Amino acid sequence: MKYVIGAFIIIVIICVIFNAITALIVFLSNLISTYWYVIVATFFIVIAAICLPILIRYILKKRYFASEDFLARKLEIAKLVADHNDVTEYVQSISDNGSFEIGDSSTGKQAHLASSENTSEHNYRRDRHTSDFNATNVHNCSLQVVRNVAKSPIKYLMKYFDLNATKDTLSNVEAFGESISRLESAITNLKEREASISKLFAPPAFILKYFHDEFMRHVGVELSPIDVPYPVYVFEYVSAGGNSGQKTTVKLDTPTIDALIETISENIRFRKSAAGQRALMTAKVREFIKKRDKYTCKHCTVSLMEEPHLLLEVDHILPVSKGGLSTEDNLQTLCWRCNRTKSNKVVTETEADAPRIDTKRTLDDFTGEDDLSPVEEIATASPAPTTIPCPNCSAPLFFTTLHLGSNVCPHCEQEFIVE
């Protein structure tokens, strides 16, 4: 009996819904037939409101990019655009050749040798949380470890991602940090250059809002799609039944890298040895070297005073691959062009002994919070070493970096002869 009553109720509900839909269709048909002209007019007004602004912006955009003022400004800053594109290529080379991976978890090293599936035949789903054993950046652990990582991330990162406190590990982490730092600085420099180019052009606001990438293409700027690939390490807990899970993530950005370097150094306790006397390559050290050298390239003497968007890097005078240490007297500031040209060669004794702009301060005195800005540091610097202009581009060149015969300018990369 109860099934008959249930079927009757369902039939009644279906009939009511059908009648309601039929009535609605009849009402809309009458409404359209009576007020069709209002509906058609409303439709065209909506279409016009959407399409007309797009059409107007398109016409104004075409007129702007073809205007004499735009073309004249494009010619005026051609050199600035060319420099930007050179840095874009440099960013790509850093991304291709840099070291951006370090440490991995051992919990899933052999996970690819097996496969698993949920074969439960009951309706209660128990696999809402599953462990990812194939990812080398994920460590599957207990809930207590996940919670402890939130309190001591560096300690557990070293323990579970094969970052043992050894000299080799410290060197690898420093090289990793150097790659991250160079890429960060280069990408930041690109964004500053792009902002400067936009400011020099001062295009209408709608151009930058709706056609930014097209504007840059018309100017000749090559936009870089590269971002800094910060590794992210995950400590993950998944219950046996898969009903609950929790995880803590550690992003290896510059502050985390610096903390990791300092922790490894403290743990291996080798500061009393000759190798242990070297400064650790952290963001603080790199900034100290730049400030010590008055934000000026030691090879070509170009500075932030002369080129506001100059990309400066900290370089080992005697490369690490040749046994050089990260000591203050083995570190120097170079512009990106000179650093790229120098590559990994061993400099001559004359270059290594070239006088520094200021070496009175030591790393222990540096706090990173000095009163002087980079430009003020340069303005108060002592006279730069003797230079000569490049015969091709007039850029200043150190006497100590030249030799008799054929030379190559690190700026224009053109060959010239010194007699």
C-alpha positions as CSV (number, residue, x, y, z in Angstrom):
1,M,0.0,0.0,0.0
2,K,2.8,2.4,0.9
3,Y,4.3,1.9,-2.6
4,V,1.1,2.8,-4.3
5,I,0.7,6.0,-2.2
6,G,4.4,6.9,-3.0
7,A,3.8,6.4,-6.7
8,F,0.7,8.5,-6.6
9,I,2.5,11.4,-4.9
10,I,5.3,11.3,-7.5
11,I,2.7,11.4,-10.4
12,V,1.0,14.4,-8.8
13,I,4.3,16.3,-8.4
14,I,5.2,15.6,-12.0
15,C,1.9,16.9,-13.2
16,V,2.2,20.1,-11.2
17,I,5.7,20.7,-12.5
18,F,4.5,20.1,-16.1
19,N,1.6,22.5,-15.8
20,A,3.8,25.2,-14.3
21,I,6.3,24.9,-17.1
22,T,3.5,25.0,-19.7
23,A,2.0,28.1,-18.1
24,L,5.4,29.8,-18.1
25,I,5.9,29.1,-21.8
26,V,2.5,30.5,-22.6
27,F,3.2,33.6,-20.6
28,L,6.6,34.2,-22.2
29,S,5.1,33.7,-25.7
30,N,2.4,36.3,-25.0
31,L,4.9,38.7,-23.6
32,I,7.3,38.4,-26.6
33,S,4.4,38.7,-29.1
34,T,3.2,41.8,-27.3
35,Y,6.5,43.6,-26.5
36,W,8.8,42.1,-29.1
37,Y,10.2,45.5,-30.1
38,V,11.2,46.3,-26.5
39,I,13.0,43.0,-26.3
40,V,14.8,43.5,-29.6
41,A,15.9,47.0,-28.7
42,T,17.1,45.9,-25.3
43,F,19.2,43.1,-26.9
44,F,20.9,45.6,-29.3
45,I,21.6,48.0,-26.5
46,V,23.3,45.3,-24.5
47,I,25.4,44.2,-27.5
48,A,26.3,47.8,-28.2
49,A,27.3,48.5,-24.6
50,I,29.6,45.5,-24.7
51,C,31.1,45.8,-28.1
52,L,31.3,49.6,-28.6
53,P,34.0,50.2,-26.0
54,I,36.1,47.4,-27.4
55,L,35.8,48.8,-30.9
56,I,36.7,52.4,-29.7
57,R,39.7,51.1,-27.8
58,Y,40.9,49.1,-30.9
59,I,40.7,52.2,-33.1
60,L,42.5,54.4,-30.6
61,K,45.1,51.8,-30.1
62,K,45.8,51.6,-33.9
63,R,46.0,55.4,-34.1
64,Y,48.4,55.6,-31.1
65,F,50.9,52.9,-32.4
66,A,50.9,54.6,-35.9
67,S,51.4,58.1,-34.5
68,E,54.6,60.1,-35.1
69,D,55.1,60.8,-31.4
70,F,55.1,57.0,-30.6
71,L,57.5,56.3,-33.5
72,A,59.8,59.2,-32.5
73,R,60.0,58.0,-28.8
74,K,60.7,54.5,-30.0
75,L,63.8,55.7,-31.8
76,E,64.9,57.8,-28.9
77,I,65.0,54.8,-26.4
78,A,66.2,52.1,-28.9
79,K,69.4,51.7,-26.9
80,L,67.5,51.3,-23.6
81,V,65.3,48.7,-25.2
82,A,68.3,46.8,-26.6
83,D,69.9,46.7,-23.1
84,H,66.6,45.4,-21.7
85,N,66.5,42.6,-24.3
86,D,70.2,41.7,-23.6
87,V,69.2,41.3,-19.9
88,T,66.2,39.1,-21.0
89,E,68.6,36.8,-22.8
90,Y,70.8,36.8,-19.7
91,V,67.9,35.8,-17.5
92,Q,67.2,32.9,-19.9
93,S,70.9,31.8,-19.6
94,I,70.7,31.9,-15.8
95,S,67.5,29.8,-15.9
96,D,69.1,27.3,-18.3
97,N,72.4,26.9,-16.6
98,G,71.7,27.6,-12.9
99,S,71.3,25.1,-10.1
100,F,67.7,25.2,-8.8
101,E,67.2,21.7,-7.2
102,I,68.7,20.5,-4.0
103,G,67.7,17.7,-1.6
104,D,65.1,15.0,-2.0
105,S,63.0,12.7,0.2
106,S,63.8,9.0,0.4
107,T,60.2,7.9,1.3
108,G,59.2,7.3,-2.4
109,K,62.5,6.4,-4.2
110,Q,61.2,3.0,-5.2
111,A,57.5,3.9,-5.4
112,H,57.6,3.6,-9.2
113,L,58.2,-0.1,-9.0
114,A,54.7,-0.8,-7.6
115,S,51.1,0.2,-8.3
116,S,48.1,0.3,-5.9
117,E,44.4,0.6,-6.1
118,N,41.4,0.8,-3.7
119,T,39.5,-2.5,-4.1
120,S,36.9,-1.9,-1.3
121,E,33.4,-3.1,-2.2
122,H,31.6,-1.0,0.5
123,N,30.0,2.4,-0.2
124,Y,32.1,4.2,2.4
125,R,34.9,6.0,0.6
126,R,38.2,5.8,2.4
127,D,40.7,7.3,-0.1
128,R,39.9,11.0,0.1
129,H,43.4,11.6,1.2
130,T,46.2,9.7,-0.6
131,S,50.0,9.8,-0.2
132,D,52.1,11.0,-3.1
133,F,55.1,8.7,-3.0
134,N,56.4,9.6,-6.4
135,A,57.3,13.2,-5.7
136,T,60.9,13.7,-4.5
137,N,59.9,17.0,-2.7
138,V,57.2,15.3,-0.5
139,H,58.1,13.4,2.7
140,N,55.4,11.2,4.1
141,C,55.6,11.1,7.8
142,S,53.7,11.0,11.1
143,L,51.4,13.7,12.3
144,Q,53.9,14.7,15.0
145,V,56.6,15.3,12.5
146,V,54.3,17.5,10.4
147,R,53.6,19.6,13.5
148,N,57.2,19.8,14.5
149,V,58.2,21.1,11.1
150,A,56.1,24.1,11.6
151,K,58.3,25.0,14.6
152,S,61.7,24.0,13.3
153,P,61.5,23.9,9.5
154,I,65.3,24.0,8.8
155,K,66.1,21.2,11.3
156,Y,63.6,18.8,9.7
157,L,64.4,19.9,6.1
158,M,68.0,18.9,6.7
159,K,67.0,15.6,8.4
160,Y,64.5,14.3,5.9
161,F,65.7,15.7,2.6
162,D,69.3,14.5,2.6
163,L,70.9,17.8,3.5
164,N,73.6,16.5,5.7
165,A,75.9,18.9,7.6
166,T,79.0,18.5,5.4
167,K,81.3,20.9,3.5
168,D,80.0,19.5,0.2
169,T,76.4,20.1,1.2
170,L,77.2,23.6,2.3
171,S,79.0,24.3,-1.0
172,N,76.0,22.9,-3.0
173,V,73.5,25.0,-1.0
174,E,75.6,28.1,-1.5
175,A,75.7,27.5,-5.2
176,F,71.9,26.9,-5.2
177,G,71.5,30.2,-3.3
178,E,73.7,32.0,-5.7
179,S,71.6,30.8,-8.7
180,I,68.4,31.9,-6.9
181,S,69.9,35.3,-6.0
182,R,71.1,36.0,-9.5
183,L,67.8,35.1,-11.1
184,E,65.9,37.2,-8.5
185,S,68.1,40.2,-9.2
186,A,67.9,39.8,-12.9
187,I,64.1,39.5,-13.0
188,T,63.7,42.4,-10.6
189,N,66.0,44.5,-12.9
190,L,63.9,43.6,-15.9
191,K,60.7,44.7,-14.2
192,E,62.4,48.0,-13.3
193,R,63.5,48.5,-16.9
194,E,60.1,47.8,-18.2
195,A,58.5,50.3,-15.8
196,S,61.1,52.9,-16.8
197,I,60.3,52.3,-20.5
198,S,56.6,52.7,-19.9
199,K,57.3,55.9,-17.9
200,L,59.4,57.4,-20.8
201,F,56.6,56.7,-23.3
202,A,53.8,57.8,-21.0
203,P,51.1,56.0,-23.1
204,P,47.4,56.5,-22.5
205,A,46.2,54.6,-19.5
206,F,44.0,52.3,-21.5
207,I,47.0,51.1,-23.5
208,L,48.8,49.8,-20.4
209,K,45.6,48.4,-18.9
210,Y,44.3,46.5,-22.0
211,F,47.3,46.2,-24.4
212,H,50.4,46.1,-22.1
213,D,52.0,43.1,-23.9
214,E,51.2,44.5,-27.3
215,F,52.6,47.9,-26.3
216,M,55.9,46.2,-25.3
217,R,56.0,44.3,-28.6
218,H,55.6,47.5,-30.6
219,V,58.3,49.1,-28.6
220,G,60.6,46.1,-29.2
221,V,60.8,44.9,-25.7
222,E,61.2,41.1,-25.3
223,L,59.2,40.1,-22.2
224,S,60.6,37.2,-20.2
225,P,58.1,34.5,-19.1
226,I,60.6,33.2,-16.5
227,D,59.8,33.2,-12.8
228,V,62.1,32.3,-9.9
229,P,61.6,28.5,-9.4
230,Y,61.6,28.4,-5.6
231,P,61.6,24.7,-4.6
232,V,58.7,23.8,-2.2
233,Y,59.2,20.9,0.2
234,V,56.2,19.2,1.7
235,F,55.9,17.2,4.9
236,E,52.6,15.2,4.7
237,Y,50.6,13.0,7.0
238,V,47.8,10.8,5.7
239,S,45.9,8.5,8.0
240,A,45.9,4.7,7.3
241,G,42.3,4.8,6.1
242,G,42.7,8.0,4.1
243,N,40.1,9.8,6.1
244,S,42.3,12.6,7.3
245,G,45.5,14.4,6.3
246,Q,47.7,17.3,7.2
247,K,50.8,18.9,5.7
248,T,53.4,21.6,6.3
249,T,55.3,23.2,3.4
250,V,58.7,24.9,3.4
251,K,59.4,27.3,0.5
252,L,63.2,27.6,-0.2
253,D,63.3,31.3,-0.9
254,T,66.2,33.6,-0.1
255,P,65.6,34.0,3.7
256,T,65.1,30.2,4.0
257,I,68.3,29.5,2.0
258,D,70.3,31.9,4.2
259,A,68.9,30.3,7.3
260,L,69.8,26.8,5.9
261,I,73.4,27.9,5.0
262,E,73.9,29.4,8.5
263,T,72.5,26.3,10.2
264,I,74.6,23.8,8.2
265,S,77.7,25.9,8.9
266,E,76.9,25.9,12.7
267,N,76.3,22.1,12.7
268,I,79.5,21.1,10.9
269,R,81.5,23.3,13.2
270,F,84.5,23.8,11.0
271,R,84.9,27.6,11.3
272,K,88.3,27.2,13.0
273,S,89.7,25.6,9.9
274,A,91.1,27.6,6.9
275,A,88.1,26.8,4.8
276,G,85.8,27.7,7.7
277,Q,87.0,31.2,7.8
278,R,85.3,32.1,4.5
279,A,82.2,34.2,4.6
280,L,79.0,32.4,3.9
281,M,77.4,33.5,0.7
282,T,74.1,34.9,2.0
283,A,72.1,37.9,0.9
284,K,73.7,39.9,3.6
285,V,77.2,39.1,2.3
286,R,76.3,40.0,-1.3
287,E,74.8,43.3,-0.3
288,F,77.9,44.1,1.8
289,I,80.2,43.5,-1.1
290,K,78.2,45.7,-3.4
291,K,78.1,48.5,-0.7
292,R,81.8,48.1,-0.1
293,D,82.5,48.5,-3.8
294,K,80.2,51.5,-4.0
295,Y,77.7,49.8,-6.3
296,T,80.4,50.0,-9.0
297,C,81.6,47.3,-11.4
298,K,85.3,46.6,-10.6
299,H,86.1,45.9,-14.3
300,C,84.5,48.7,-16.3
301,T,83.7,51.1,-13.4
302,V,80.2,51.7,-14.5
303,S,78.0,52.5,-11.5
304,L,74.4,52.9,-10.4
305,M,75.0,56.7,-10.6
306,E,75.7,56.5,-14.3
307,E,73.2,53.7,-15.1
308,P,70.2,53.6,-12.7
309,H,69.0,50.2,-13.8
310,L,72.5,48.6,-13.8
311,L,72.4,44.9,-12.9
312,L,75.2,44.2,-10.4
313,E,76.4,40.8,-9.2
314,V,78.9,39.5,-6.7
315,D,81.7,37.4,-8.3
316,H,84.5,35.3,-7.0
317,I,87.9,36.7,-8.2
318,L,89.4,33.3,-8.0
319,P,86.5,31.0,-9.0
320,V,85.2,28.4,-6.6
321,S,85.9,25.7,-9.3
322,K,89.6,26.7,-9.1
323,G,89.7,26.6,-5.3
324,G,88.6,30.2,-4.5
325,L,86.8,30.8,-1.2
326,S,83.9,33.2,-0.4
327,T,86.2,35.5,1.6
328,E,85.9,39.3,1.4
329,D,89.1,39.7,-0.4
330,N,88.1,37.1,-3.0
331,L,84.7,38.7,-3.8
332,Q,84.1,41.7,-6.0
333,T,81.2,43.5,-7.6
334,L,80.8,43.2,-11.4
335,C,78.1,44.3,-13.8
336,W,76.3,41.5,-15.5
337,R,78.1,42.0,-18.8
338,C,81.6,41.8,-17.2
339,N,80.5,38.9,-15.1
340,R,79.3,37.0,-18.2
341,T,82.4,37.9,-20.1
342,K,84.7,36.8,-17.3
343,S,82.8,33.5,-17.0
344,N,84.8,31.0,-15.1
345,K,88.3,32.0,-16.0
346,V,91.1,32.6,-13.5
347,V,92.0,36.3,-13.4
348,T,95.6,37.5,-13.5
349,E,97.4,38.6,-10.5
350,T,97.2,42.2,-11.7
351,E,93.4,42.1,-11.8
352,A,93.1,40.4,-8.5
353,D,95.4,43.1,-6.9
354,A,93.5,46.0,-8.5
355,P,92.7,48.6,-5.8
356,R,89.2,48.5,-4.3
357,I,87.1,51.5,-4.0
358,D,86.8,51.1,-0.3
359,T,87.9,48.2,1.9
360,K,87.9,49.9,5.3
361,R,84.7,48.3,6.4
362,T,84.4,44.6,7.3
363,L,81.5,42.2,7.1
364,D,81.2,42.2,10.9
365,D,80.6,46.0,10.7
366,F,77.8,45.6,8.1
367,T,74.2,45.6,9.3
368,G,72.4,46.2,6.0
369,E,70.7,49.3,7.5
370,D,73.3,52.0,6.6
371,D,72.1,55.6,6.3
372,L,73.5,56.0,2.8
373,S,71.6,55.0,-0.3
374,P,73.4,53.2,-3.2
375,V,73.6,56.5,-5.1
376,E,74.9,58.4,-2.0
377,E,77.5,55.6,-1.5
378,I,78.8,56.2,-5.0
379,A,78.9,60.0,-4.6
380,T,81.1,59.7,-1.5
381,A,83.4,57.1,-3.1
382,S,87.1,57.7,-3.5
383,P,88.4,58.3,-7.1
384,A,88.0,55.2,-9.4
385,P,91.1,53.5,-10.9
386,T,92.5,54.9,-14.1
387,T,90.4,53.9,-17.2
388,I,90.3,54.4,-20.9
389,P,87.2,54.7,-23.2
390,C,86.3,51.8,-25.5
391,P,87.1,53.0,-29.1
392,N,83.8,51.5,-30.3
393,C,81.2,52.4,-27.6
394,S,83.2,54.8,-25.3
395,A,82.5,52.7,-22.2
396,P,85.2,53.1,-19.6
397,L,87.7,50.2,-19.3
398,F,90.2,49.3,-16.6
399,F,93.9,49.5,-17.7
400,T,94.4,46.4,-15.6
401,T,91.9,44.4,-17.6
402,L,93.6,45.2,-21.0
403,H,96.6,43.7,-22.6
404,L,98.7,44.4,-25.8
405,G,97.0,43.2,-29.0
406,S,93.4,42.1,-29.4
407,N,90.9,42.9,-26.7
408,V,87.1,42.5,-26.5
409,C,84.9,45.2,-24.8
410,P,82.5,43.6,-22.2
411,H,79.8,46.2,-23.1
412,C,79.6,46.3,-26.9
413,E,81.4,43.0,-27.3
414,Q,83.4,44.5,-30.2
415,E,87.1,43.7,-30.8
416,F,89.7,46.5,-30.6
417,I,93.5,46.6,-30.6
418,V,95.8,48.0,-27.9
419,E,99.3,48.9,-29.1
